[in-house]
Amino acid sequence: MTRRADHRTRCVLFDLDGTLINTWHLYMESFRRTLEQPLERRLSDADIMALHPHAERRLLLSLMEEHEFSPVFDRFLTHYASLHDELFGGFYAGVLDMLAQIHGQGYLLGIVTGKSREAWRITSTRLEDQAFEQFFDVVLTDDDVRSPKPSPEGLLMALDILDVDPAHALYIGDSKLDGQAATAAGLPFGAALWAQARPAQERFADPVQQTDAAEPFADPSQATAFLLNWGTPKPTPSKSTKQRVR
C-alpha cells in the first residue's frame, strides 16, 4: 500500500542502475550478445557506450526496424536473465544501509529508471531475499513514460503518485541525464559518484558543484548524512511546470 506524504514528509527518488545496483558487466555482455547477430560484429564496451545505452528498449529500437524489435528484445531479456547470477554486481557498498536509515526516518522513497519493466522484474525477483522492494513506495520504469530522461516526465509522475511537491524531493542519480531531468522537474539533484572511476567522478562532480540545487555524494554514507540532516530544500528554478501525464 502506498504511503502518502503530509506537509512535513520529504521524498527521495533514485535512479537504479549505476546508482543503487551494479549492472555494468551484466548490461555490457547482454548487449554484446544480443547485437552480435543483427550488427554482424562483436561490440566492445566502448562501442556499446557510444550508443548511449540509458534505456535498453530505446537503444534496440534505434538500431533496427520496428518489426525486427520484438525478437531482438526477447533475445536481450534471455541473455540478461541467463547472465544475471554470474555478472550482476550487487548493491553498491552502503546502499542498503542508506535505504534502511532514510526509510526508517519516514522518507517516501521511489525509483525512476530507464530500465525496462521486464528487466526490472528479472532483477527484483532475484533480490527478493534482501527485501529490496520494501523500501520503495513507487517504482517507474521506461515502460511507464513516453519520454525518457532528460525529460522530467518520470520524476513528475512519481511525485504525482506520492503527492509530493518537487521542492520537498531530491533525485539521486549517476549521470548528466539524471541531473538534467531533476532540473527540468524542479528537483534538487544528488550526484551519486560512488560507482565511477576518479576521472569520471571529477567530470561529473565539477558541474554539480557549481549548481546551487545539486549536491555531490562520494558514497552512500554521505547521502545518508545529508538526508538525515536535510531541512526543506529550496526549489530549483525551472521553466517547466507540473503537468498531468496521460
One Martini backbone bead per residue (centre of mass of N, CA, C, O) as a GRO file, in nm:
protein
  246
    1MET     BB    1   0.095   0.036   0.024
    2THR     BB    2   0.077   0.365  -0.024
    3ARG     BB    3   0.226   0.620   0.098
    4ARG     BB    4   0.155   0.937   0.234
    5ALA     BB    5   0.208   1.267   0.227
    6ASP     BB    6   0.292   1.528   0.417
    7HIS     BB    7   0.409   1.847   0.483
    8ARG     BB    8   0.681   1.704   0.620
    9THR     BB    9   0.743   1.520   0.396
   10ARG     BB   10   1.002   1.353   0.234
   11CYS     BB   11   1.169   1.282  -0.086
   12VAL     BB   12   1.331   1.000  -0.258
   13LEU     BB   13   1.478   0.964  -0.570
   14PHE     BB   14   1.594   0.695  -0.788
   15ASP     BB   15   1.809   0.558  -0.951
   16LEU     BB   16   1.953   0.246  -1.039
   17ASP     BB   17   2.169   0.209  -1.244
   18GLY     BB   18   2.468   0.317  -1.090
   19THR     BB   19   2.334   0.369  -0.789
   20LEU     BB   20   2.233   0.091  -0.644
   21ILE     BB   21   2.330  -0.094  -0.888
   22ASN     BB   22   2.552  -0.339  -1.046
   23THR     BB   23   2.521  -0.369  -1.422
   24TRP     BB   24   2.749  -0.338  -1.621
   25HIS     BB   25   2.837  -0.630  -1.716
   26LEU     BB   26   2.554  -0.728  -1.779
   27TYR     BB   27   2.491  -0.525  -2.005
   28MET     BB   28   2.730  -0.556  -2.192
   29GLU     BB   29   2.688  -0.863  -2.254
   30SER     BB   30   2.394  -0.850  -2.346
   31PHE     BB   31   2.441  -0.659  -2.583
   32ARG     BB   32   2.660  -0.813  -2.731
   33ARG     BB   33   2.491  -1.075  -2.787
   34THR     BB   34   2.243  -0.938  -2.921
   35LEU     BB   35   2.414  -0.764  -3.159
   36GLU     BB   36   2.594  -0.957  -3.322
   37GLN     BB   37   2.395  -1.049  -3.544
   38PRO     BB   38   2.263  -0.781  -3.663
   39LEU     BB   39   2.568  -0.637  -3.688
   40GLU     BB   40   2.807  -0.839  -3.753
   41ARG     BB   41   2.941  -0.784  -3.459
   42ARG     BB   42   3.165  -0.733  -3.189
   43LEU     BB   43   3.126  -0.543  -2.919
   44SER     BB   44   3.249  -0.312  -2.732
   45ASP     BB   45   3.221  -0.115  -2.468
   46ALA     BB   46   3.268   0.145  -2.632
   47ASP     BB   47   3.054   0.090  -2.844
   48ILE     BB   48   2.814   0.082  -2.648
   49MET     BB   49   2.851   0.364  -2.518
   50ALA     BB   50   2.811   0.518  -2.796
   51LEU     BB   51   2.487   0.439  -2.781
   52HIS     BB   52   2.354   0.519  -2.519
   53PRO     BB   53   2.255   0.292  -2.267
   54HIS     BB   54   1.980   0.399  -2.086
   55ALA     BB   55   1.764   0.228  -2.271
   56GLU     BB   56   1.710  -0.070  -2.408
   57ARG     BB   57   1.467  -0.032  -2.591
   58ARG     BB   58   1.567   0.230  -2.737
   59LEU     BB   59   1.827   0.123  -2.846
   60LEU     BB   60   1.714  -0.108  -3.021
   61LEU     BB   61   1.518   0.071  -3.189
   62SER     BB   62   1.759   0.250  -3.314
   63LEU     BB   63   1.887  -0.023  -3.481
   64MET     BB   64   1.589  -0.091  -3.594
   65GLU     BB   65   1.320  -0.214  -3.701
   66GLU     BB   66   1.018  -0.256  -3.561
   67HIS     BB   67   0.972  -0.560  -3.665
   68GLU     BB   68   1.259  -0.652  -3.518
   69PHE     BB   69   1.240  -0.606  -3.207
   70SER     BB   70   1.109  -0.838  -3.041
   71PRO     BB   71   1.325  -1.067  -3.081
   72VAL     BB   72   1.561  -0.896  -2.973
   73PHE     BB   73   1.449  -0.834  -2.693
   74ASP     BB   74   1.415  -1.127  -2.609
   75ARG     BB   75   1.716  -1.188  -2.628
   76PHE     BB   76   1.808  -0.991  -2.417
   77LEU     BB   77   1.645  -1.115  -2.178
   78THR     BB   78   1.779  -1.388  -2.189
   79HIS     BB   79   2.064  -1.287  -2.126
   80TYR     BB   80   2.004  -1.130  -1.867
   81ALA     BB   81   1.904  -1.380  -1.709
   82SER     BB   82   2.147  -1.586  -1.758
   83LEU     BB   83   2.374  -1.366  -1.643
   84HIS     BB   84   2.298  -1.260  -1.361
   85ASP     BB   85   2.448  -1.443  -1.152
   86GLU     BB   86   2.737  -1.376  -1.273
   87LEU     BB   87   2.721  -1.030  -1.337
   88PHE     BB   88   2.598  -0.928  -1.095
   89GLY     BB   89   2.712  -0.668  -0.859
   90GLY     BB   90   2.507  -0.553  -0.686
   91PHE     BB   91   2.532  -0.363  -0.428
   92TYR     BB   92   2.639  -0.092  -0.319
   93ALA     BB   93   2.817   0.019  -0.079
   94GLY     BB   94   2.566   0.129   0.159
   95VAL     BB   95   2.276   0.123   0.036
   96LEU     BB   96   2.102  -0.038   0.241
   97ASP     BB   97   2.160   0.146   0.479
   98MET     BB   98   2.046   0.401   0.358
   99LEU     BB   99   1.756   0.302   0.310
  100ALA     BB  100   1.693   0.221   0.603
  101GLN     BB  101   1.735   0.499   0.736
  102ILE     BB  102   1.543   0.681   0.563
  103HIS     BB  103   1.294   0.507   0.593
  104GLY     BB  104   1.293   0.523   0.912
  105GLN     BB  105   1.242   0.853   0.885
  106GLY     BB  106   0.989   0.874   0.657
  107TYR     BB  107   1.065   0.850   0.380
  108LEU     BB  108   0.992   0.874   0.059
  109LEU     BB  109   1.038   0.618  -0.193
  110GLY     BB  110   1.198   0.598  -0.527
  111ILE     BB  111   1.191   0.483  -0.873
  112VAL     BB  112   1.366   0.616  -1.172
  113THR     BB  113   1.393   0.432  -1.477
  114GLY     BB  114   1.527   0.303  -1.792
  115LYS     BB  115   1.432   0.043  -1.733
  116SER     BB  116   1.272  -0.223  -1.797
  117ARG     BB  117   1.022  -0.408  -1.672
  118GLU     BB  118   1.144  -0.686  -1.732
  119ALA     BB  119   1.427  -0.637  -1.606
  120TRP     BB  120   1.323  -0.562  -1.328
  121ARG     BB  121   1.193  -0.837  -1.264
  122ILE     BB  122   1.448  -1.002  -1.274
  123THR     BB  123   1.599  -0.849  -1.048
  124SER     BB  124   1.384  -0.837  -0.817
  125THR     BB  125   1.354  -1.143  -0.783
  126ARG     BB  126   1.667  -1.178  -0.692
  127LEU     BB  127   1.602  -0.965  -0.431
  128GLU     BB  128   1.390  -1.080  -0.226
  129ASP     BB  129   1.583  -1.170   0.021
  130GLN     BB  130   1.648  -0.836   0.066
  131ALA     BB  131   1.395  -0.647   0.064
  132PHE     BB  132   1.411  -0.407  -0.144
  133GLU     BB  133   1.106  -0.316  -0.214
  134GLN     BB  134   1.014  -0.214   0.075
  135PHE     BB  135   1.130   0.087   0.041
  136PHE     BB  136   0.914   0.136  -0.195
  137ASP     BB  137   0.640   0.341  -0.322
  138VAL     BB  138   0.782   0.365  -0.615
  139VAL     BB  139   0.800   0.227  -0.960
  140LEU     BB  140   0.962   0.348  -1.258
  141THR     BB  141   0.975   0.280  -1.593
  142ASP     BB  142   1.007   0.303  -1.930
  143ASP     BB  143   0.706   0.197  -1.976
  144ASP     BB  144   0.570   0.460  -1.816
  145VAL     BB  145   0.688   0.640  -2.052
  146ARG     BB  146   0.739   0.850  -2.329
  147SER     BB  147   0.987   1.009  -2.199
  148PRO     BB  148   1.304   1.023  -2.146
  149LYS     BB  149   1.576   1.095  -2.020
  150PRO     BB  150   1.563   1.438  -1.953
  151SER     BB  151   1.289   1.404  -1.894
  152PRO     BB  152   1.047   1.473  -1.625
  153GLU     BB  153   0.812   1.268  -1.630
  154GLY     BB  154   0.886   1.049  -1.417
  155LEU     BB  155   0.917   1.239  -1.174
  156LEU     BB  156   0.635   1.369  -1.184
  157MET     BB  157   0.478   1.106  -1.156
  158ALA     BB  158   0.588   1.021  -0.880
  159LEU     BB  159   0.493   1.280  -0.729
  160ASP     BB  160   0.194   1.241  -0.787
  161ILE     BB  161   0.160   0.970  -0.642
  162LEU     BB  162   0.287   1.097  -0.359
  163ASP     BB  163   0.218   1.396  -0.311
  164VAL     BB  164   0.480   1.579  -0.402
  165ASP     BB  165   0.679   1.838  -0.395
  166PRO     BB  166   0.969   1.923  -0.548
  167ALA     BB  167   1.083   2.090  -0.294
  168HIS     BB  168   1.052   1.788  -0.123
  169ALA     BB  169   1.274   1.671  -0.322
  170LEU     BB  170   1.505   1.408  -0.442
  171TYR     BB  171   1.753   1.328  -0.692
  172ILE     BB  172   1.939   1.022  -0.748
  173GLY     BB  173   2.231   1.002  -0.965
  174ASP     BB  174   2.490   0.907  -1.239
  175SER     BB  175   2.396   1.138  -1.449
  176LYS     BB  176   2.331   1.399  -1.654
  177LEU     BB  177   2.042   1.315  -1.717
  178ASP     BB  178   1.949   1.318  -1.426
  179GLY     BB  179   2.009   1.618  -1.373
  180GLN     BB  180   1.827   1.730  -1.600
  181ALA     BB  181   1.563   1.610  -1.498
  182ALA     BB  182   1.559   1.748  -1.225
  183THR     BB  183   1.562   2.039  -1.325
  184ALA     BB  184   1.300   2.015  -1.501
  185ALA     BB  185   1.127   1.931  -1.229
  186GLY     BB  186   1.243   2.098  -0.967
  187LEU     BB  187   1.487   1.935  -0.849
  188PRO     BB  188   1.706   1.835  -0.659
  189PHE     BB  189   2.051   1.703  -0.684
  190GLY     BB  190   2.214   1.381  -0.656
  191ALA     BB  191   2.546   1.276  -0.695
  192ALA     BB  192   2.649   0.955  -0.781
  193LEU     BB  193   3.000   0.863  -0.740
  194TRP     BB  194   3.057   0.554  -0.643
  195ALA     BB  195   3.069   0.411  -0.952
  196GLN     BB  196   3.317   0.593  -1.028
  197ALA     BB  197   3.582   0.689  -1.161
  198ARG     BB  198   3.774   0.953  -1.100
  199PRO     BB  199   3.753   1.105  -1.375
  200ALA     BB  200   3.440   1.082  -1.385
  201GLN     BB  201   3.382   1.220  -1.120
  202GLU     BB  202   3.500   1.498  -1.198
  203ARG     BB  203   3.319   1.551  -1.448
  204PHE     BB  204   3.053   1.531  -1.278
  205ALA     BB  205   3.112   1.719  -1.021
  206ASP     BB  206   3.180   2.001  -1.124
  207PRO     BB  207   2.892   2.098  -1.221
  208VAL     BB  208   2.751   2.032  -0.954
  209GLN     BB  209   2.916   2.239  -0.769
  210GLN     BB  210   2.790   2.491  -0.952
  211THR     BB  211   2.510   2.402  -0.822
  212ASP     BB  212   2.276   2.484  -0.590
  213ALA     BB  213   2.073   2.218  -0.663
  214ALA     BB  214   2.340   2.045  -0.589
  215GLU     BB  215   2.487   1.717  -0.476
  216PRO     BB  216   2.773   1.552  -0.388
  217PHE     BB  217   2.838   1.186  -0.361
  218ALA     BB  218   3.083   0.956  -0.275
  219ASP     BB  219   2.873   0.809  -0.081
  220PRO     BB  220   2.605   0.683   0.090
  221SER     BB  221   2.681   0.816   0.364
  222GLN     BB  222   2.658   1.107   0.262
  223ALA     BB  223   2.362   1.093   0.184
  224THR     BB  224   2.257   1.019   0.462
  225ALA     BB  225   2.358   1.266   0.619
  226PHE     BB  226   2.209   1.473   0.451
  227LEU     BB  227   1.915   1.359   0.496
  228LEU     BB  228   1.916   1.361   0.818
  229ASN     BB  229   1.978   1.701   0.780
  230TRP     BB  230   1.728   1.787   0.617
  231GLY     BB  231   1.590   2.044   0.502
  232THR     BB  232   1.400   2.234   0.326
  233PRO     BB  233   1.434   2.266   0.009
  234LYS     BB  234   1.504   2.447  -0.253
  235PRO     BB  235   1.386   2.540  -0.531
  236THR     BB  236   1.426   2.484  -0.861
  237PRO     BB  237   1.484   2.658  -1.120
  238SER     BB  238   1.205   2.651  -1.361
  239LYS     BB  239   1.013   2.631  -1.664
  240SER     BB  240   0.868   2.405  -1.571
  241THR     BB  241   0.560   2.228  -1.542
  242LYS     BB  242   0.323   2.067  -1.398
  243GLN     BB  243   0.190   1.763  -1.543
  244ARG     BB  244  -0.026   1.563  -1.690
  245VAL     BB  245  -0.015   1.219  -1.740
  246ARG     BB  246  -0.156   1.003  -1.989
   0.00000   0.00000   0.00000
